[in-house]
Amino acid sequence: MQAKDVMGRQVITVLIDTPVKDIAALMLRHNVSGLPVVNDVGTVLGVVSEYDLMHKELQPNEPNVWKACLLFLSADNHTQSYEDSLRKCMANTAGDLMTSPAITVDEKDPLEAVGNLMFEKKIKRVFVTKNGKLVGVISRSAFTRLLLEGK
């Protein structure tokens, strides 16, 4: 079985300049927990998930001057993590909020490999591409359906 055999073909997408509130409304309206961010030709640029929206709303690592100073003085130097947190807290559009790159698979990839990738990366969905363009999505629920169908 290949990715294309179980993927959902109707994928709700957003563009890089889609406002964050519009993304939240789309997720609620379509009962999905994440949306791919695509360019005008259908290439997946990233993903905005409920987790990203929560990060913006709750601001768990709210940036401030003291944290920045301590971060730059620390031996660990997690500046990329801090920059990502700052970007998400201040996000106004999908491009600001998205996690990039999104994890994608090819439509001809074996389903077992797709499942293993999702399990290994601890992700809820992968976007399926054909010739680099978005053609579908596989979520965890696809594997639950397969279990019930006995496949």
Secondary structure, 3 states (H helix, E strand, C coil): CEHHHHCECCCCCEECCCEHHHHHHHHHHHCCCEEEEECCCCCEEEEEEHHHHHHHHHCCCCCCHHHHHHHHHCCCCCHHHHHHHHHHHCCCEHHHHCECCCCEEECCCEHHHHHHHHHHHCCCEEEEEECCEEEEEEEHHHHHHHHHHCC
